[in-house]
Every structure is written in structure tokens, then in C-alpha cells.
Amino acid sequence: MGSRNQSPCCLNTIFIGEAMAKAINAFAYVECSSLTQKGLKNVFDTAIRAALSPAASKAKHSKAKKTAAAGAVPQPPVLPKGIPAPWINILTSTFSEDLKKMVNRRDFSDVEFQCGSSTYPAHSIILSCASKVFRQILVDYADQWRQTDPLPIETTEPVATAPPVTTPVSLPTMPEEFKDPITLELIKDPVIALDGHTYDRASIGAWFVGHDTSPLTGSKLEGKTLIPNYNLRNGDASAQPAAVLVPIARSAARPPAPRRSYVSPAFSCIQTVVTVDVHGNQVKRTTFTMAESVRGIVLLRILEFLYTGCVSISGKGDENIPDIMMLAELLELTELATICRNVTNDEDYLNPSIGTWLNDEFGHVASLSFVNKPIFADMSFTVGGTKIPAHKAIVTTRCSVLAGRIDVSTNELSISDSSPNTFLALLEYLYTGHAPIDTSDKIELLCVAHRYKMPRLVTLCELYLSKAVEVATRDDIFRAQIDVCGMLTMAESNSAEQLVAFLKHFLCTNYGPMSRRPEFKTLSDADRSYVEENQWPPKSYLKQVEDYERATGKKPKADDCCLM
């Protein structure tokens, strides 16, 4: 009941509610507040009493008697819930793991690092994709050699025993600003002390062992902090030693012009030798002689990082971390320095994302500068009359099928099972971990990926093809310009199991329109039996619909059924 201080509006509402309860012969009229929950318990208690009252039981029994007297009324069939389309999962990329196989391997190497008494092989194509410093040095040398006269091979002597002829090329006199004020030698690692002068890190470090004053002014310094001199570090290459060995093999061809680009102080010498191997091929090998302070184990960690985007560090206590960070700074590998800092700061969980980004950057550089480009190429593929230059180091470590067909003597390989565009898309994937699937023949690319045993590329094609089916059939399945049945046959013959599951589900859940398409008859007996057995709506539901129509003389309304 309303209290005396209730408004007339509230009282009218109560009167209206009670009148309606009386009109419909309700058990009672009760109210509660949804805001304060006042009266809520009374609502439930009244409902329970109503359900248990003799009047309610009598009314229910009376209704049941009337229904029995009138005969059972058929209920509309319930449409069972459909099974959602299967997911297509993309396999994890093996790009980093594949390239790691080439670390410190001589297979197809054209670079070597001389570190003390040890030599470590490497590959120009991989170093150039991973590092702007090596890209600048190696591409520079490659450009110079392309500008020289061709190297003639006009001898009946065994070419494998012919030693290279080296010709020193004199460079301009070293400017004074590139000399260390203490040793008067070339500054390899320029740093600025607090006196404002630039020194070589090694010489000023030795000076600070027994002094706290400036070597030039003699004044006492406020500290021994050293700041890298990036301006001098990026200075003219004429600051390098007075002669660079530029070997010329069996030819009087003119030597390349002196390089003018930046060379890291991590190297004490760089030289390139061109020889002719036993197969008559010109072989160019660039040798980096490392500075004396660089240790072999540290160089291997650097190479691992360049090839994979990650580095093996045992933990924050790894004694090699300071040397790795120092060499990373000299080679301008800022991400490697960040990885090392993350390890020492217990934030190494950030490093996998750095590696993923570096792999993507590697692929970006490769796509722009080296895929289908002649620089550093040591072989070519002939596809449908089109020659495509390639690099053995990458294609053999990324694709086992091609590795089985390519060796050191392979200069050209004919490909007869692919069109040029599709094979170029495959190469793009080998070099970058990504493929231009959108602009490629997706079905042919899936077939090629299967033949060349590239399972991740197969899953990528499966995903794109499933989306193509969804887009093509969005408006009209029966008239869609796509052959789903033919695609299913292709997927089965190329072991594209995820696409097979997707297409079978599509055919089953769209059995009505798909079974009327002419290509439905081209399905194999096994596929057609599967689709008919698992069609949706299921046969059992269709049988219930027929029974309902016969019993009621009408079709069930859409609202009567539980639709997917």
C-alpha cells in the first residue's frame, strides 16, 4: 500500500496495477524497488505462495484436461545449432632458425672474418640485409668491381692454382684530426674526453690508468668520462691506412677507385680478392681483419645476431656482455646493445619482439635491394624463359628441395613446374618470410609451396583462399564466380588439410545452393557422401519439418525454429 506522503501519480499507478491484477485474475499485485530492492523478498515470497496454492494446481490440471480432450498439438521442430567454421592456423615462422644454420658455415660464403689466428666465414647477402654498415661496405665494393673491366679467362693453365695478383692503391694522406694526440696513429675508436679533445679509446684509457689530467693541456679533469665522437667516426674513409689491398686476378684490369665511405674502427683492414675456381667461375671474397681487441667468441655472437636477430647470452652474469655491447656500438648495432641491456636489467622478455622486428627489417631490405637483383647473386633460375638472379646462401638454407638441387658448381637451374610470377613470389617468401599472396595466383602458389615443402607458406595460402571463398559467396552462393568443389579437389591433392576442412564445412552448411551447382557432380564419391551425410540443416531436421507440415497443414515460421 502507498504511504500518505506518496504522490498522486504513485497512488494512481498502484490502483491501476491492482485493477489489472483483478482483471486477469492474478494471485496478487505486489511492488518492489529495483533501485533500493525494497519489497524484493515479498515479491518472491508471494510468487512461491501463488505457485503452491490449491487454486494454481487446479487451474493447471484443468488446462491439461482441456489439452488432452482437444488432442496433442504438434510443436514446430527445433533447428539444431550449427558447427562453426574451422579455424585456419598459420605455422610459426622458421625464418630466424633457417638463417642460423648458415652462421659460421663455409657453404657458398664470400666473406671471411680474420680474428686473431681464427677465420670465420660469412655471406655478403645476409650481412648486407642485416646491417647498414656491412651493406655500405660490401655493396660499395660490389659496385666498384662491376665498374672494372671484365676479368678475362684466357689461359690453358689449371685455373685453380693461379694465385691472385694484388695491387696496392695509395690513398690520400691521413688528416691530422684522424690522428690520436697520444700515439699519433689512426684513431680507431674516437671518443671525447672532458677536456674537449678527441682520442682513441684505447690510448686515452691507458693514459687514465696513471693520470687524472688532460694529455694535451695538463689540467686536472673533473672525471674520466668518455663520449663517443660520432662525427669523426662517420668521417671520410681516407682516414684508413695509407694503402688498401685490391687484388686483381689474372688480369691487368684497372683497380677500383679508392672507397670514400665510412669504415668501422672495429676493422683493422679490409681487402677483396677475385679468383677463378675450378669450374671457371669468378669468385670474389672479402676479408675483414678485426681489431686486435675483438675476441672470436664475441665475433660469433655478433654474427649470430646479424643472421637471426637474436643472440645467445647465458644471463645477466655473462662475462661477454660488455665486449658484445662495445662491438655492437662500433658496428652501429643499436638493437643488439638494447638486447644486452634488457638482459642485464632483467627485461629480456622484451627481446623476442626486437628479434621479430629485425627479421621484418631484414626482409624489407632484401625485398627492395636483393630479390631478383644481380648484386651478390651467384646463380640464376630460368623460369618460362625468364632469368631470375638468386643467392645460394639464402635459397638453400630456406628450402630443402632447392638445397638438394644446388651445389657449388650450379650457375643456372631450370624450373619447369611454375610460372615466373609464382616462382618469384616463392623467392620473395624465401628472402623475407612474407609473400605477395594478394597479387599472386593463390592456387598455383599453394601448389608450388607444397611441392617445395614450404608448410608455413601453404598455411598462408590456405587462409587467403578461405577468405576469397567468403568474399566471393557473400551475396549469392549459387551464382558466385568461384569453384569451391574444384578448390577442394586441389587442396586434397596438395595436402592442404586446413583448407580441406574449411571447404567441406562450407559445402555442408550451404548444401542447398551448392548441391545445385553443376561442379558439385565433380566431387569424388567420398567427398559427396561426406557432404550429404553432414549437410546442414541435417536430414533429421528436414524429416521433422515434413512431419510438422503434414500434421498442421502449414510450414513452420522462422520464429518457430531455433536458427543458427
Phi, psi and omega per residue, in radians:
M1 nan 2.541 3.112
G2 -1.338 2.524 3.094
S3 -1.396 2.984 -3.062
R4 -1.193 -0.486 -3.117
N5 -1.520 0.131 3.063
Q6 -1.272 2.612 -3.141
S7 -1.301 2.747 3.085
P8 -0.981 -0.560 -3.138
C9 -1.099 -0.752 3.140
C10 -1.138 -0.718 3.138
L11 -1.110 -0.718 3.114
N12 -1.069 -0.695 3.133
T13 -1.084 -0.735 3.128
I14 -1.116 -0.803 3.140
F15 -1.055 -0.722 -3.141
I16 -1.113 -0.768 3.131
G17 -1.074 -0.758 3.139
E18 -1.150 -0.666 3.123
A19 -1.123 -0.705 3.135
M20 -1.162 -0.709 3.123
A21 -1.055 -0.683 3.126
K22 -1.197 -0.661 -3.086
A23 -1.174 -0.635 -3.107
I24 -1.656 0.116 3.120
N25 1.061 0.732 3.119
A26 -1.299 2.765 -3.132
F27 -1.149 -0.717 3.138
A28 -2.912 2.905 3.021
Y29 -2.050 2.159 3.133
V30 -2.321 2.751 3.121
E31 -2.272 2.722 3.023
C32 -2.610 2.878 -3.139
S33 -1.811 2.147 3.084
S34 -1.284 -0.335 -3.119
L35 -1.452 -0.864 -3.097
T36 -1.774 -0.121 -3.094
Q37 1.097 0.319 3.076
K38 -1.190 2.288 3.139
G39 1.483 0.035 -3.075
L40 -1.152 -0.744 -3.141
K41 -1.087 -0.677 3.140
N42 -1.101 -0.642 3.121
V43 -1.062 -0.828 -3.110
F44 -1.212 -0.698 3.121
D45 -1.086 -0.726 3.134
T46 -1.152 -0.689 3.119
A47 -1.098 -0.683 3.141
I48 -1.181 -0.727 3.124
R49 -1.108 -0.655 3.136
A50 -1.125 -0.703 -3.116
A51 -1.194 -0.549 -3.086
L52 -1.642 -0.021 -3.068
S53 -1.267 2.594 3.113
P54 -1.049 -0.549 -3.122
A55 -1.139 -0.665 -3.132
A56 -1.177 -0.753 3.137
S57 -1.111 -0.676 3.129
K58 -1.125 -0.729 3.139
A59 -1.138 -0.704 3.139
K60 -1.128 -0.727 -3.137
H61 -1.151 -0.652 3.133
S62 -1.147 -0.689 3.130
K63 -1.149 -0.700 -3.141
A64 -1.109 -0.677 3.134
K65 -1.137 -0.701 3.139
K66 -1.131 -0.697 -3.140
T67 -1.129 -0.735 -3.134
A68 -1.146 -0.648 -3.139
A69 -1.177 -0.627 -3.097
A70 -1.439 -0.218 -3.081
G71 1.617 2.580 -3.101
A72 -1.152 2.369 3.100
V73 -1.633 2.144 3.135
P74 -1.057 2.439 3.099
Q75 -1.663 2.514 3.106
P76 -1.099 2.530 -3.105
P77 -1.167 2.667 3.131
V78 -1.756 2.122 -3.140
L79 -1.319 2.084 -3.102
P80 -1.131 2.670 -3.136
K81 -1.177 2.326 -3.140
G82 -1.328 2.783 3.107
I83 -1.529 2.235 -3.135
P84 -1.127 2.699 3.126
A85 -1.087 2.450 -3.130
P86 -1.173 2.565 3.090
W87 -1.319 2.610 3.002
I88 -1.918 1.972 -3.071
N89 -1.664 2.390 3.124
I90 -1.602 2.250 3.125
L91 -1.137 2.642 3.108
T92 -1.169 2.456 -3.125
S93 -1.164 2.438 3.061
T94 -1.895 0.313 -3.055
F95 -0.974 -0.888 -3.104
S96 -1.128 -0.769 -3.128
E97 -1.121 -0.657 3.140
D98 -1.125 -0.800 -3.123
L99 -1.200 -0.489 3.132
K100 -1.087 -0.477 3.125
K101 -1.087 -0.379 -3.083
M102 -1.620 -0.054 3.139
V103 -1.137 2.194 3.091
N104 1.063 0.530 3.061
R105 -1.924 2.446 -3.090
R106 -1.471 -0.150 -3.129
D107 -1.026 2.046 3.068
F108 1.047 0.389 -3.136
S109 -1.342 2.535 3.071
D110 -2.290 0.230 3.095
V111 -2.382 2.548 2.992
E112 -2.467 2.582 3.108
F113 -1.919 2.166 3.093
Q114 -1.679 1.967 -3.094
C115 -2.213 1.766 -3.027
G116 1.125 -2.214 3.132
S117 -1.648 0.032 -3.085
S118 -1.850 2.643 3.108
T119 -2.145 2.365 -3.108
Y120 -2.156 2.061 -3.122
P121 -1.331 2.715 3.101
A122 -2.707 -3.056 -3.008
H123 -2.359 2.204 -3.085
S124 -0.987 -0.748 -3.050
I125 -1.097 -0.719 -3.107
I126 -1.298 -0.767 3.123
L127 -1.059 -0.688 -3.085
S128 -1.254 -0.562 3.090
C129 -1.269 -0.513 -3.012
A130 -1.633 -0.394 -2.991
S131 -2.432 2.265 3.100
K132 -1.202 -0.521 3.119
V133 -1.155 -0.881 3.133
F134 -1.194 -0.600 3.097
R135 -1.077 -0.721 -3.141
Q136 -1.141 -0.738 -3.103
I137 -1.274 -0.907 -3.011
L138 -1.258 -0.707 3.103
V139 -1.168 -0.617 3.089
D140 -1.043 -0.850 3.130
Y141 -1.111 -0.716 -3.126
A142 -1.089 -0.729 3.107
D143 -1.075 -0.712 -3.124
Q144 -1.146 -0.732 -3.121
W145 -1.192 -0.542 3.089
R146 -1.197 -0.400 -3.118
Q147 -1.477 -0.184 3.141
T148 -1.435 2.961 3.087
D149 -1.155 2.621 3.078
P150 -1.024 2.553 -3.127
L151 -1.502 1.906 -3.092
P152 -1.244 2.593 3.049
I153 -2.138 1.550 -3.032
E154 -2.259 1.072 -3.113
T155 -2.519 2.568 3.084
T156 -1.668 -0.038 3.115
E157 -1.284 2.706 3.085
P158 -1.050 2.029 -3.037
V159 -1.171 -0.446 -3.080
A160 -1.184 -0.403 -3.078
T161 -1.679 0.003 -3.087
A162 -1.356 2.056 -3.132
P163 -1.311 2.584 3.086
P164 -1.235 2.603 3.075
V165 -1.766 2.179 -3.099
T166 -1.846 2.376 -3.135
T167 -2.147 2.024 3.109
P168 -1.249 2.435 3.096
V169 -1.973 2.051 -3.123
S170 -1.270 2.400 3.113
L171 -1.917 2.868 -3.125
P172 -1.038 2.733 3.127
T173 -1.042 2.455 -3.083
M174 -1.202 2.194 3.104
P175 -1.096 2.706 -3.094
E176 -1.090 -0.616 -3.079
E177 -1.175 -0.231 3.101
F178 -1.640 0.031 3.125
K179 -1.670 2.472 3.072
D180 -1.320 2.252 -3.109
P181 -1.101 -0.348 -3.099
I182 -1.574 -0.864 -3.079
T183 -1.712 -0.221 -3.077
L184 1.054 0.382 3.088
E185 -1.878 3.012 -3.129
L186 -1.016 2.305 3.054
I187 -1.320 2.067 3.135
K188 -1.617 -0.611 -3.122
D189 -2.314 1.513 -3.029
P190 -1.263 2.259 3.077
V191 -2.366 2.694 -3.140
I192 -1.881 2.184 3.070
A193 -1.491 3.068 -3.092
L194 -1.266 -0.112 3.031
D195 -1.488 -0.019 3.095
G196 1.528 0.010 -3.125
H197 -1.765 2.681 -3.108
T198 -1.712 2.365 3.139
Y199 -2.350 2.907 2.930
D200 -1.352 2.399 -3.052
R201 -0.987 -0.688 -3.098
A202 -1.166 -0.766 -3.069
S203 -1.238 -0.735 3.134
I204 -1.223 -0.544 3.070
G205 -1.121 -0.735 3.091
A206 -1.138 -0.644 3.129
W207 -1.104 -0.745 -3.092
F208 -1.208 -0.234 3.110
V209 -1.060 -0.664 -3.098
G210 -2.107 0.125 -3.090
H211 -2.405 2.685 2.990
D212 -2.200 0.422 -3.133
T213 -2.085 2.923 3.100
S214 -1.319 2.333 3.110
P215 -1.130 -0.437 -3.071
L216 -1.644 -0.754 -3.058
T217 -1.739 -0.348 -3.108
G218 1.355 -0.064 -3.131
S219 -1.358 2.633 -3.124
K220 -1.260 2.379 -3.117
L221 -1.646 2.618 3.141
E222 -1.278 -0.278 3.139
G223 -3.048 3.111 -3.115
K224 -1.953 0.456 3.120
T225 -1.160 2.403 3.113
L226 -2.109 2.302 -3.114
I227 -1.986 2.210 3.126
P228 -1.009 2.370 3.091
N229 -1.672 1.564 -3.067
Y230 -1.228 -0.511 3.133
N231 -1.125 -0.785 3.132
L232 -1.268 -0.614 -3.137
R233 -1.073 -0.591 3.139
N234 -1.651 0.381 -3.084
G235 -1.363 -3.000 -3.045
D236 -1.143 2.501 -3.131
A237 -1.221 -0.111 3.096
S238 -1.195 -0.165 3.072
A239 -1.333 -0.037 3.128
Q240 -1.379 3.000 -3.097
P241 -0.915 2.782 -2.965
A242 -1.128 -0.310 3.112
A243 -2.483 2.452 3.068
V244 -2.062 2.303 -3.137
L245 -1.343 2.100 3.086
V246 -2.093 1.556 -3.055
P247 -1.228 2.518 3.096
I248 -2.166 2.147 -3.048
A249 -1.607 2.069 2.948
R250 0.907 0.665 -3.127
S251 -2.754 2.668 3.055
A252 -1.692 0.389 -3.118
A253 -1.055 2.573 -3.098
R254 -1.144 2.494 3.106
P255 -1.285 2.744 3.104
P256 -1.181 2.747 3.119
A257 -1.146 2.653 3.131
P258 -1.007 2.421 3.132
R259 -1.246 2.572 -3.128
R260 -2.123 0.175 -3.065
S261 -1.652 2.978 -3.085
Y262 -1.207 2.338 3.038
V263 -2.145 2.257 -3.064
S264 -1.153 2.496 3.046
P265 -1.188 -0.035 3.047
A266 -1.197 -0.313 -3.129
F267 -1.872 2.372 3.039
S268 -1.613 -0.332 3.138
C269 -2.845 2.530 3.046
I270 -2.310 2.261 3.073
Q271 -2.484 2.606 3.141
T272 -2.120 2.303 -3.138
V273 -2.136 2.313 3.067
V274 -1.955 2.165 3.116
T275 -2.229 3.114 3.092
V276 -2.098 2.181 -3.080
D277 -1.492 -3.095 -3.065
V278 -1.169 -0.308 3.116
H279 -1.619 0.053 3.136
G280 1.455 0.206 3.139
N281 -1.630 2.450 3.030
Q282 -1.291 2.299 -3.110
V283 -2.137 2.094 3.108
K284 -1.838 2.230 3.134
R285 -2.244 2.229 3.116
T286 -1.817 2.268 -3.131
T287 -1.968 2.174 3.040
F288 -1.782 2.009 3.028
T289 -1.579 2.061 -3.037
M290 -1.359 2.702 3.060
A291 -1.054 2.670 -3.044
E292 -1.042 -0.489 -3.073
S293 -1.331 -0.204 -3.088
V294 -1.467 2.207 3.115
R295 -1.659 2.650 -3.079
G296 -1.040 -0.738 -3.107
I297 -1.137 -0.591 3.103
V298 -1.233 -0.711 3.109
L299 -1.082 -0.690 3.118
L300 -1.118 -0.648 3.090
R301 -1.139 -0.661 3.109
I302 -1.129 -0.779 3.134
L303 -1.116 -0.706 3.093
E304 -1.040 -0.734 3.118
F305 -1.114 -0.769 -3.114
L306 -1.111 -0.633 -3.088
Y307 -1.415 -0.501 -2.961
T308 -2.124 -0.373 -3.050
G309 1.494 0.081 3.075
C310 -2.434 2.980 -3.078
V311 -2.495 2.513 3.141
S312 -1.447 1.882 3.078
I313 -2.227 2.226 -3.036
S314 -1.241 -0.321 -3.132
G315 2.688 -3.075 -3.080
K316 -1.127 -0.312 3.123
G317 -1.601 0.084 -3.134
D318 -1.058 2.125 -3.056
E319 -1.231 -0.230 -3.116
N320 -1.543 -0.125 -3.062
I321 -1.016 -0.823 3.139
P322 -1.018 -0.730 -3.138
D323 -1.220 -0.634 3.094
I324 -1.101 -0.770 -3.136
M325 -1.134 -0.661 3.122
M326 -1.126 -0.810 -3.136
L327 -1.207 -0.598 3.075
A328 -1.080 -0.662 3.108
E329 -1.159 -0.718 -3.134
L330 -1.157 -0.554 -3.124
L331 -1.686 0.141 3.106
E332 1.020 0.693 3.090
L333 -1.714 1.320 -3.036
T334 -1.136 -0.588 -3.132
E335 -1.173 -0.603 3.090
L336 -1.149 -0.720 3.085
A337 -1.078 -0.681 3.108
T338 -1.125 -0.720 3.104
I339 -1.041 -0.772 3.134
C340 -1.114 -0.721 3.119
R341 -1.142 -0.665 3.103
N342 -1.078 -0.670 3.120
V343 -1.139 -0.810 -3.112
T344 -1.186 -0.427 -3.139
N345 -1.702 0.216 -3.116
D346 1.022 0.612 3.096
E347 -2.126 0.552 -3.088
D348 -1.202 -0.164 3.055
Y349 -1.133 -0.266 3.106
L350 -1.431 -0.292 -2.981
N351 -1.218 -0.619 3.105
P352 -1.007 -0.659 3.128
S353 -1.188 -0.564 3.062
I354 -1.134 -0.751 3.124
G355 -1.085 -0.710 3.106
T356 -1.090 -0.760 3.126
W357 -1.103 -0.724 3.139
L358 -1.129 -0.679 3.089
N359 -1.098 -0.677 3.100
D360 -1.159 -0.696 3.095
E361 -1.139 -0.701 3.064
F362 -0.981 -0.857 -3.133
G363 -1.111 -0.647 3.131
H364 -1.096 -0.805 3.123
V365 -1.124 -0.755 -3.134
A366 -1.060 -0.763 -3.118
S367 -1.104 -0.738 -3.086
L368 -1.305 -0.646 -2.910
S369 -1.964 -0.376 -2.969
F370 -2.244 -0.419 3.098
V371 -1.207 2.173 -3.121
N372 1.039 0.553 3.078
K373 -2.128 2.584 -3.053
P374 -1.379 -0.299 -3.042
I375 -1.104 2.244 -3.090
F376 1.163 -0.012 -3.105
A377 -1.140 2.335 3.122
D378 -2.074 0.215 3.055
M379 -2.894 3.093 3.056
S380 -2.580 2.658 3.013
F381 -1.799 2.442 3.028
T382 -1.890 1.981 -3.064
V383 -2.212 1.932 3.129
G384 0.988 0.679 -3.131
G385 1.450 -0.038 3.131
T386 -1.797 2.283 3.093
K387 -1.643 2.274 -3.120
I388 -2.142 1.934 3.103
P389 -1.146 2.600 -3.088
A390 -2.636 3.054 -3.067
H391 -2.217 2.051 -3.042
K392 -1.023 -0.662 -3.063
A393 -1.016 -0.679 -3.098
I394 -1.461 -0.852 -3.032
V395 -1.174 -0.537 -3.120
T396 -1.383 -0.594 3.137
T397 -1.397 -0.373 -3.119
R398 -1.634 -0.379 -3.050
C399 -2.365 1.970 -3.093
S400 -1.182 -0.548 3.138
V401 -1.150 -0.815 3.105
L402 -1.182 -0.581 3.105
A403 -1.064 -0.585 3.121
G404 -1.292 -0.228 -3.104
R405 -1.928 -0.036 -3.065
I406 -2.136 2.310 3.000
D407 -2.357 -3.000 -3.025
V408 -1.131 -0.415 -3.106
S409 -1.574 -0.080 -3.075
T410 -1.319 2.079 3.042
N411 -1.827 -0.533 -3.097
E412 -2.565 2.431 3.140
L413 -2.289 2.224 -3.121
S414 -1.550 2.307 3.129
I415 -2.004 2.083 -3.079
S416 -1.963 -0.048 -3.053
D417 -1.890 0.440 -3.136
S418 -2.759 2.685 2.989
S419 -1.402 2.775 -3.132
P420 -0.993 -0.772 -3.091
N421 -1.129 -0.716 -3.126
T422 -1.226 -0.689 3.116
F423 -1.180 -0.608 3.079
L424 -1.137 -0.625 3.061
A425 -1.128 -0.667 3.068
L426 -1.086 -0.792 3.108
L427 -1.077 -0.701 3.086
E428 -0.993 -0.717 3.117
Y429 -1.160 -0.727 3.140
L430 -1.076 -0.687 -3.072
Y431 -1.413 -0.481 -2.948
T432 -2.142 -0.344 -3.022
G433 1.478 -0.012 3.122
H434 -2.281 2.735 3.141
A435 -2.380 2.548 3.113
P436 -1.366 1.144 -3.043
I437 -1.136 -0.649 -3.109
D438 -0.980 -0.679 -3.071
T439 -1.730 0.146 -3.105
S440 -1.883 2.888 2.978
D441 -1.286 1.770 -2.976
K442 -1.089 -0.684 -3.120
I443 -1.189 -0.792 3.124
E444 -1.130 -0.680 -3.136
L445 -1.135 -0.669 3.085
L446 -1.100 -0.738 3.127
C447 -1.098 -0.752 3.129
V448 -1.151 -0.735 3.130
A449 -1.066 -0.663 3.099
H450 -1.174 -0.767 -3.129
R451 -1.121 -0.612 -3.105
Y452 -1.668 0.250 3.017
K453 0.955 0.967 3.073
M454 -2.015 1.398 -2.986
P455 -1.078 -0.636 -3.131
R456 -1.176 -0.679 3.100
L457 -1.121 -0.599 3.072
V458 -1.054 -0.804 -3.122
T459 -1.147 -0.606 3.081
L460 -1.122 -0.750 3.106
C461 -1.138 -0.658 3.099
E462 -1.026 -0.783 -3.124
L463 -1.095 -0.818 -3.123
Y464 -1.115 -0.680 3.136
L465 -1.195 -0.648 3.101
S466 -1.114 -0.692 3.098
K467 -1.191 -0.602 3.103
A468 -1.112 -0.672 3.094
V469 -1.125 -0.795 -3.126
E470 -1.066 -0.742 -3.125
V471 -1.183 -0.764 -3.067
A472 -1.176 -0.497 -3.076
T473 -1.829 0.221 -3.055
R474 -1.104 -0.697 -3.049
D475 -1.676 -0.660 -3.065
D476 -2.681 1.907 -3.087
I477 -1.236 -0.736 -3.050
F478 -1.138 -0.671 -3.085
R479 -1.741 0.162 -3.106
A480 -1.090 2.432 -3.114
Q481 -1.531 1.060 3.095
I482 -2.667 2.435 -3.079
D483 -1.725 1.564 -3.115
V484 -1.188 -0.668 -3.126
C485 -1.154 -0.750 3.084
G486 -1.132 -0.646 3.106
M487 -1.118 -0.635 3.107
L488 -1.111 -0.760 3.113
T489 -1.075 -0.746 3.104
M490 -1.097 -0.773 -3.113
A491 -1.085 -0.702 3.137
E492 -1.150 -0.657 -3.118
S493 -1.305 -0.243 3.140
N494 -2.022 0.343 3.053
S495 0.967 0.585 3.082
A496 -1.537 1.314 -2.953
E497 -1.108 -0.636 -3.133
Q498 -1.185 -0.683 3.099
L499 -1.201 -0.637 3.083
V500 -1.032 -0.815 -3.132
A501 -1.107 -0.703 3.141
F502 -1.122 -0.807 -3.082
L503 -1.203 -0.651 3.083
K504 -1.114 -0.732 3.100
H505 -1.091 -0.709 3.130
F506 -1.091 -0.777 -3.138
L507 -1.139 -0.675 -3.125
C508 -1.188 -0.804 -3.066
T509 -1.358 -0.225 3.068
N510 -2.141 0.707 -3.023
Y511 -1.049 -0.699 -3.080
G512 -0.966 -1.090 -3.128
P513 -1.231 -0.610 -3.081
M514 -1.229 -0.582 -3.115
S515 -1.237 -0.291 3.115
R516 -1.594 -0.140 3.122
R517 -1.349 2.500 -3.059
P518 -1.062 -0.578 -3.072
E519 -1.284 -0.168 3.119
F520 -1.069 -0.520 3.141
K521 -1.232 -0.294 -3.121
T522 -1.428 -0.143 3.120
L523 -1.088 2.621 3.064
S524 -1.165 2.799 -3.142
D525 -1.016 -0.690 -3.115
A526 -1.153 -0.741 -3.131
D527 -1.188 -0.741 -3.130
R528 -1.133 -0.704 3.101
S529 -1.107 -0.716 3.136
Y530 -1.095 -0.815 -3.097
V531 -1.113 -0.751 -3.125
E532 -1.181 -0.612 -3.140
E533 -1.250 -0.567 -3.065
N534 -1.926 0.371 -3.114
Q535 -1.095 2.714 3.087
W536 -2.309 2.276 0.005
P537 -1.097 2.573 -3.085
P538 -1.187 2.803 -3.127
K539 -1.062 -0.651 -3.133
S540 -1.064 -0.670 3.115
Y541 -1.201 -0.738 3.128
L542 -1.076 -0.630 3.084
K543 -1.126 -0.708 3.108
Q544 -1.118 -0.646 3.115
V545 -1.109 -0.762 3.121
E546 -1.079 -0.751 3.121
D547 -1.094 -0.714 -3.131
Y548 -1.134 -0.734 3.141
E549 -1.123 -0.696 3.128
R550 -1.168 -0.660 -3.083
A551 -1.321 -0.562 -3.046
T552 -1.920 -0.283 -3.102
G553 1.282 0.296 3.111
K554 -2.552 2.753 3.086
K555 -1.445 2.536 3.111
P556 -1.165 2.409 3.090
K557 -1.274 2.779 3.141
A558 -1.050 -0.589 -3.102
D559 -1.279 -0.300 -3.104
D560 -1.359 -0.342 -3.023
C561 -1.932 2.669 3.059
C562 -1.520 1.788 -3.060
L563 -1.590 2.627 3.100
M564 -1.341 nan nan
